[in-house]
Amino acid sequence: MEKKITVIIPNYNGREILLKNLPSVVNNCPSAEIIVVDDASTDDSVRLIHKKFKKIKAIRLRRNRGFAVAVNEGVKAATNEIVLLLNSDVSPRKNFLLPALRYFNTKENIFSVGLCDYSHENGHIIKRGRGGGYFKKGFLFHYAAQTERGFTLWTSGGSCLVRKKIFLKLGGFDPVYKPFYWEDIDLGFRAARSGYVSYFEPLSVVDHYHEQGAIIKQKSAFFIKSVSYKNQFIFVWKNINDYLLIVQHIIYLPYHFLKALLSLDFSFYLGFLWAILSIPTLVFQETFTTNSFIISEEEVLKKFEKQ
């Protein structure tokens, strides 16, 4: 079964983390095609791959275009139908593939399977990989669901299996969320509205070293928070069409602005202004993109609302 998968790993200035985790990827995906998509790194990541990992294919983007584009380019280049998306700071464990791959032998409407992400954070390991979402006070709020086998609203872009054909049909990760965050939630939401299913498999375990990843090491907490707020706005403006939910979003905006002001959370204001700059892109998408949604946003959210 492993012969039928392609591994896609986006990279930006991650020489040391690649050196640490690629051996685990190679050892635990012995028959897979492995592609590292380098997002115009300024270190010698690509040279490292050519020198030490000769069986791995490296695709180098000419300019830095963000996580979404890097992954999309990798998926397009994949020669297999089942694609494993891994972050460079993720190390798969032995025999992690088989439990997740079994899902693709059953139903044709299965889009993706999320892996059990053993997240190493501040000296502790927290299980992640399954998520839900609910709409409250004008925004979608996502949460970590219990790590039990079952449906998930989205699968992490850093540790999941996807069907290439469906990934490309849905347009892949949307670059409007550049540089990172919310791309996988957006894609999972669109997949669910299109009638596709995503699962979480607890027996497919990977170790995720967040503190060693490019985002945490290279970006400030203020910047990361601003990006998260920006993309939270963009998600609503892009995906929510229900009149009552739109009205709720508008009505609660003064509340959120006041709350941010009182808590001196200026990253919220920066995120909003940043999101405003994305409106022309969103309008263009709405004008020229044909969505084949068959399920309403209310139905999707009801299925995954927090209990």
Secondary structure by P-SEA (a helix, b strand, c coil): ccccbbbbbbbcccaaaaaacaaaaaaaacccbbbbbbcccccaaaaaaacccccbbbbbbcccccaaaaaaaaaaaccccbbbbbcccccccccccccccccccccccccccccccccccccbbbbbccbbbbbcccbbbbbbcccccccccccccccccccaaaaaaacccccccccccaaaaaaaaaaaaabbbbbbbccbbbbbccccccccccccaaaaaaaaaaaaaaaaacccccaaaaaaaaaaaaaaaaaaaaaccaaaaaaaaaaaaaaaaaaaaaacccccccccaaaaaaacccc
